[in-house]
Amino acid sequence: QVQLVESGGGLVQAGESLRLSCVASRITVSTNAMGWYRQAPGKQRELVATISSGGTTNYAGSVKGRFTISRDNANNTVYLQMNLLKPEDTAVYYCNAYRGSYPSFNYWGQGTQVTVSS
């Protein structure tokens, strides 16, 4: 079955950087919309960044200019480079694969914890 496996989370101090990775199995990241979402304790899951099959990227306003989503087609992996991290970026980060047209799907990874201390 489809698997999205995230890694790269951890505990960092404010102002530092992390790079999250999402390795996909049984789907191709270059031909589907891929994204990163996050969920903080007591809050709803929210969009962080997406990249379309055509390479168009989209970011939440709170991370624009600090985070960069990219993909490595050869390794079927999507990345989220996070710079200038803030305590409010603390959350579980989830990788997502989405296709709206038939056959549609919406897959999620298991999540990776990012904690930013002040």
N, C-alpha and C positions, 0 to 999 in steps of 0.2 A: 504494500500500500504506500501511499504518498507519505513521505516523512520530511519534516523541516526541523533541523537540529541547530539550535542556537548555542553560541558560546561567546566568551569574552567579557562577561559581566564581572563585577567585583566591587571592592570598596576603594574609593579614591577620595582625595580632598578636593574642595572647590578649586576650580581653575585648571584642574588636570584633565587628561584625555583618556578615552577608552575607545577601542574598536570592537564592535560586535560583528560576529559572523553567523550566517545562516546557510547551512549546506542542505541543498534540496535533493531528494531522491524521488524518482518516478515522475517528476515534472521537470520542465526545462525553464529555467529562470529567464532566459532571453526572449521567450515567446509568450510570457504571461506577465500580468501585473503583480509586482511584489511590493511588500511594504513592511514597515516596522510600526508597531503600536506599543503603548505602554499603559500600565495600570498601577496607580499608587494606592496605598491602603485607604479604604473608605471612599475611593473615587471610581468613576466609570473608566473603562478602557478608552483610550483616545489615540487618534492617529498622530504619528510622529513624522513619517516620511514615506513616500511611495515612488516607485519607478515603473513606468509603463513599458510595454514590450518595445515601443519605439524609442525608449530612453528618456522620455520626458519625466522630470522629477517634480515633486510637490512636497512642501514642508509645512508643518504647523508653524504659526507665527512665533511661538515661544522658542523654537529651535532654529529658525532661519538665520543663516549666517554663522551658526556654530556647529551644526550637524550636516553631514554629507552622506547621502545614500549612493551606493554604486554596486555594480555587479561584475563578476568574473565569469564570463560565459564558459571558458575552458574548464573551470572547476565547479561550474553550476552552483555558485555561491553568491549571496548578496551580503553586502557589508553596510554597517552604519558607523561612520567615523564621528565620534562625539568629542568636541573640543570645548574648552572653557566651561566645564561642567559646573552646575549649580546644585545646591541642596534640593531645590524643587524638581530636579531631574530624577531624583530617587524614585524608582519604580521597578516593576517586573516588565521587561521588554520582550515582546512577542513578534516573531516573524510571521508573515501572512502571504499566502499565494491566492490569487483571485482571478476568476474568469467569469464574466457576466454572460457571455454568449454560450450557446449549446455546444458541447456539454459543459454546463456551468459547474463551478466548484468554489469553495472557500475553505482553505486549509490553514491550520494554526500550528505553530511549534509549541514546545512545552514551556518556553519562557526562560529568561536569564535575569538574575537580580542585579540591578545597578544601585549602589548606595553611594551618595556623595555627602561627605561630612563638611561642616563649615569650619 
